[in-house]
């Protein structure tokens, strides 16, 4: 895994994308923003169709927490 800053990415996009084919690159922007650049593989429409929305996830989490702690709705 390589760590670079955003200026390095901007100046060498093609080189870094080629490297991201082989390994994950961590990009640091400023003091607080950190990103990961990596190649996505094997994402199919069937996988995306099974995905849930953030609202659906939150609803499920709330339900699980209520169940775990016996909290009424």
Residue pairs with C-beta under 8 A, 6 or more apart in sequence:
1 23
1 24
1 25
1 26
2 19
2 23
2 25
2 26
3 25
3 26
3 27
3 28
4 16
4 25
4 26
4 27
4 28
5 27
5 28
5 29
6 27
6 28
6 29
6 30
8 16
9 16
9 25
9 27
9 37
16 25
16 37
17 37
19 25
20 37
20 38
20 39
21 39
23 38
24 36
24 37
24 38
25 36
25 37
25 38
26 34
26 35
26 36
26 37
27 34
27 35
27 36
27 37
28 34
29 35
52 60
65 71
66 72
66 73
